[in-house]
Each structure stands twice: as C-alpha cells, then as structure tokens.
C-alpha cells in the first residue's frame, strides 16, 4: 500500500478498492481485443475482377461499402478472362498479386482439381449471409456472385430485317449475312458449334470435340474477329465493327445501355455463374472470407445490377433491384426456362485438353 500511496500523492485507497482495481485490470488483459475501424484501416486485400462495367459496379456494391463498414480496403484489379494460368503461377511462387479472384464456375473447378483454392467459409462453417446463397450457386471454394448467359447479340440497324434466331443462324453466313465474331476460347464455343450441328441441349455433354470442330470448320473463314475479352465485345457492338457475335449478356447490355441498336437472343443461351474465390496459401484468406460473407447480402448484390446486367444470387436481392432492370437479367424466369445449363464439372476436368485442341485448330 505504501508504494501505491507514493505514486498517488494525497490519495487514500482502501484494501477493497485496491483489489477491485486489480481485478478489473486483469479482466481487461484477458478480454479479446476489439478492433475499432481506425485499428483495422491498414488492412487490405486485392481481388481480381473482369474490369469494364464491373469496375464501377463492384466498387459501389462491394469494395467501398465493405471498407466503410469494416475499415478493410479492397483493391479491385482487372485480370484476363479465365485467369487460371496466372493463379497457378501465383500459388506456386507464393507471390500473391491477388488474394482472391472472380472466377467462372468452370475455371474454379479446374483449380479445385489441383488444390489451388481455399475454402470460402471459415472453419465454423458458412456465415448467415453465405448460408442463404442457393447451394446450386455456390461450392466449397466459390461463392456465386452473379448468374450470366452466353448468347447471340446482333445490331438491328444491319440485321434487323433478317435477324438470327438461334445458333444455326449464327453459322448460316449466306442465309443470315453479316460480319461475325466468335470467342477465342473453347468455353461456350464448343457448345454453340454442336447446337449448330443439331445436337440437343441434353446431349451436349460430354463434348464431342471432333464433331464440334467439324462444325467450326464451316464458319472459320467467315469469322472476322476472334474476341478474347468481354469488354472487347461491348466495343465491337458499339462501334458496329461486327454485326453479330455471341458474348455474355452483361457485356452486350453495356452496348445497349450506351445507345447501340442491339438485340439479344435468349432462346438457347448458355447459363452458369461466377463468383469470389480465394487463392490457396494467401496470408489474407480470413480477410477475404469476411469480404465474401459481406458480398453474399442481397442488398449489396442489387447495387451492381445497374452497371452489370447479371442476375444476383442472393434470394432477397430482387427486393432491391429496379423492376425495369430486372427485365434484362438472365435469372428472369421468362428467359431461364429456355436456356441451357453449362456442365462446369465437365469443363473443370477438360479445360486444359480442350484449350490445347482449340488453339491447334485455330492454327490449322
């Protein structure tokens, strides 16, 4: 007691008060740390996204509000489409330009097969928001953020009098003339080629590559441009450099929203989903999981739809989506019933082989 009095001149402390003060100090040391936003402000994650309209859409829906709520900064970096090769290189070198990435379900599966992604849920299991995402729109390693369709888009000013109505018309360069562009990737291109060759949707998988390439042989010399990124297709439609192509509905919608005379063909469109994943071994995995839980909220997903015309995956998202905008989203029941579900398990197992075959065919 004499020591305490020596450091607190003029103060008197009873034994009871001394013990109470000591107990409170011990409890404070034992209690878990509380992270105020100021203390968390230095934390940052980097997420790969496709750029284009996603840049503004994801900033408004996810990046900025997540930082405001948690103090954790999210940097969105544009990456090439289907960036599995880049992710493999990062994981193998343990040099993480990205901590997480937006991936198609097919690309995610090819990385899962070699163990290059982290589970998206914490050890205790999915949080309340992630748990509400339908199970057919998420996996252990991917949270479906949006549903998208690969479909035919054409300019009405050049093809309006004789528009394409399906995949056979895209291949019919004489009966449905116009400058064409196709995707420089086996995803979607193989399915489109088979449906041109009268293969029923239920019989698309496993892909008959020989038959698909024979179908592509018929149109190869009439393809003006082999596109490599979604933003490129928006530009091609906007500028009128091509009359018809197939692309993701959200990318075509960008051209429509910019005033281009473009129509979409929903019948026979291919649909799947894409979403957030975590690179294996990133030291920021737990922060990315916190971000993913935030992104699973319907009210947040609704905020990207004015910029990216893809269907949100959270069940309550449409409570917040503008009714007019809902009419151009691929999860609209009027469209979905006539669309074809992509077999992402097939592509997860066969992407590398298919890419080799496709690139060899292009050079032949």
N, C-alpha and C positions, 0 to 999 in steps of 0.2 A: 504494500500500500504506500510505503514511503516513497518508492520510485515513481509511482503514478502521481503522487502529490508534487514531487519535484518537477515533473514535466507539465503540470497543470497548476500553476501558482494560484493560490487563493481558492481552489476548488476543493470541495469535500465530496468524497464518493463512499457510499456505504458498501458493505460486502455484497448485499443483494444486488445493487445496481451494477457493481463490477462483474458479477457472474452473468447477469443478463446481457451486458455489453459483449462479454467474451463469447457467449453462446450465439448471439446474432452475427458476430464476425465470422465464427466457424461455419454457420449456416450459409453465409454469403459465399465463402470459399468453396463449399461443397455443391452449391447450386449450379445447374448448367448455364453456360454463357448465353446471354440474349444478344442477338446480332441486330443492332439498330441499322437503319439504312445507311447511315454515314460509315459504319464499320464495314459494310458489305460493298461499298461503292467501288472498291478496287478490283472486284471480281469480274471476270469477263469470259465469255465463250464465243467461239466462231462457228457459224453454221453455214454450210454450203446451200445456196438456193439457185434457181434457174435464171435469176435476173429478169430483165424485161418488166412486165407488169407486176411480177412477184415482188420486185424491189419495194415499191410503194405499198402494195397490198399487205405484205408480211410485216413491213415496218409499222403500219397502222394497227394491224391485228395482233401482232405478237411482240416484236422487238421493243418498241417504245413503251407499251403498257406494262410489259414484264419488268423492264428496268425501273419504271415508276413505282411498281408495287414492291419489288424486291431489292432494288439497288444494284442488280446484276446486269452488266452491259452485255448486249447481244450484237455481234457484228455479223451481218449477212454478206457473204462473199459469193459472187457469181461463179459457177463452175460449169464445165461442159456437161451436156446431157449424158445420162447413164455413166457416171464417173467412177466405175468400179476399178479401173486400172489405177487411177490416182489414189483411191482409197487404199488399195493393196500396197502401193508404194509407201504411203504414209505409215501404215500399220507396221510394215516390215522394217522400216527405218526408225520407227518410234519418233518420227518427226511430224508433228501434227499441225499442218496448216489449218485444218478444220478439226473441230471436236465432234461435230455431228453433221449430218447431211440429209437433205431431202432426196429420197430415192423412190423410184418406181418399185412396185412390189416385186417385179421380175428381177431387177438389179439387186435388190435387197436379198432375195433368195440365193442368188449366186454367191454373195458374200457370206451369208449364213452357212452355206455348204462347206466353206473353208474356214469358218470360225473367226471371221474378221469384224464382227459386230458385237456390241454389248447388249445385254437385256435392257429394255427401256424402263422397266419397273424396278423400284427399289427392292431390297431383299424381303421386305414385309409384304410385297405384292402391290398391284396397281392401286393408285390413289382414287379418291371419289370421282374425279373427272375422267381419268383414263378408263375407269371401270365401266363408264356409260357408253364408251365407243363400241358399236356392234362388233362382235367377235369376227365377223367376216370382213371387217375393215381394219383389223389390227392383228399383229402377231406378237410373239415374244420379243422380237427385235425391231418392230416397225409400228409406229402409231399412224394410222391413216389420217391424213390431214385433209385431203380432198379427193373426190372421185372425178375422173376425167374421161373423155371419149376421144378416140381417134376416128375421124370421119372425113368425108369429102366436103370441100368448100370450093365454091366457084363464083366468079364475077357475073352478075346478072346483066351488065352492060354488054358483055361479049357472048355470053352463053345463055342468056335468058329465054331466047326463043326455042332452044333445044337443050334444056339443062340435063345434066347427068342425074339419074335417079338411084344409082347403085354402083357397085364395084365393076360390073360388066361394062357400064357406060364409061367409066374412067379408062378402061382398056380399049374401048371402041373409038380409035382415033379418027376413023373415016366417018362413022355414023354420028359421032358427037365430037366434032373438031374443036381444037383449042390447044393452046400451049400448056404443057403439063409439067408438074414437078412431083417427084416421089422422094420418100425418105431414104437416106443413105445409111440404113441400118436394117437388120433382119426383123426386129420387133415390128409388128403390125404389117410390114411389107409382105411377109410370108403369108399371113392370113388373108390379106387383100388379094394376093395373087391366086390363092386357092379358091376364094369365093368367086373371083372372075371365072375360074375354071369349073364353076358349078358345084363346088364342094359345099355341102350343107354345114351350117354352124356346128351342129352336134358332132360332125365328123372331122373337124379341123385338126384335132389333136389325137395322137402325136402328129406333128407336122410332117407331111410327105415332101421333103426338100426337093427331090428330083422333079416332082410334079409342079411345085411352086416355081422353080427356076425355068421350066419349060414355058410356064405362063408368062413369066417376066421377060423371056426371050422375045415374046410377041410385041412388047412395048418398049424394050430397051432403047432402040434407036430413035424413039419419039419422045424420050424424056429430056426436056431442055435443061433441067436443073435437078441435081440430087441434093436435097437440103440436109443440113447437119444440126440445125438448132431451131427451136420453136420461134424465137424472135425473128429469125430469117423468114419464116413462112408468113408472119404478120406483114413484114415489109414487102414480100413478093405479091401478096394480095392487095396491099395498099397502093403500091406503085403500078399495078396492072402488068407487071413483068410476066406473070403467068395468068392463065385463065382459070385453071383448075388444078387442085392438088389435094392430098389428104394431109391432115395435120390434127393437132389437138384442138378441141372445140374452143378452149380458152384463148388460144393464140389467134384463131380465126375471129373470135369475138372482139379482140383488140382492133382488128381492121374494121369491123362493123361499127364499133364504138367511135372510131376515128372518122366515120362517114363513108367508108368504102362500100360500093354496091355489091355486097357479098351475101350469099345464102348458104345454109348448111344442110347436109343430107343426113338425117338422124337414123333412117332405116338401115340396119345392118352395121351400124357403127360399133366399134370395139370399145369396151369399157373396162377399167380397172381403177386402182387407187395408188396414190403415192403419199409419202409421209416422212416423218422425222425418224432418224436412226442415230446411233451412237457408235463412233469408231472404236474398235477394240483397243484397250490399253490407254486411251486418253486419260490424263490425270483430272480432267474436268467432267468425268462421267456423271457424278452426282449432281453437278450443276445443270447439266443437260437434262437429266431426269426431272429436275424441278421445272425446267423450261417446258418439257414435254407435257407434264401434268397441267401446266398453265394453258398450253395450246389446245388441250382437249375440251376446253369450255366452249359451248355453243355460241355464247355472246361474243367471244373473241373470233371464232371462225367466221361468223357472219360478216365481220368487218373486212375480210379480204375479198368478198364476192363482188363489190362494186369495181374492183380492179382486175380480178382473176375470175373468169366465169366457170369455175369448177364447183361441184357440189360439196358442201361441207359434210363431215362425217358424224358430228355430234348430233344426237337425236333432236335436241331442242334448238338447233341453230336457226331453223326456219322461222322460229318465233321472232327472230331479229332481222331476217333478210327482207329487203324490199320486195313486195309481191310482183312487181314488174320484172325485177332482176331474176326472181325465182323461175320465170318462164324460159330463161335461156341456160339454166343449169342442168347438167346431164342426169341428175337424180330425179328430175321431173318424171313422174310416173307415165306420162304420155309418151316419153321417149324411151325410157328404160326397158319397157316391155318388148320393144322391137330391136334391142341392141344385143350384142354378143359379148359374153364374159370371157376375158383373156385367161388362159391357163398359165398362171405365173409359175406354178410348180414345174411345168414342162420347160419354161424358159430359164428358170433358175438352174436347171440341170444341163441345158443345152446351149446357153448363150455363147460360150466361147467357141464351140464347134460351129455353131450357126454363123457367127461373125467371120470365122475363117473361110467358110464356104461362100458367104456372101461377098466378101472382099475379092476372093478368087474369081467369082463370077463377074464382078464389075470389071476386072482387068482382062477378062477373056474376050 
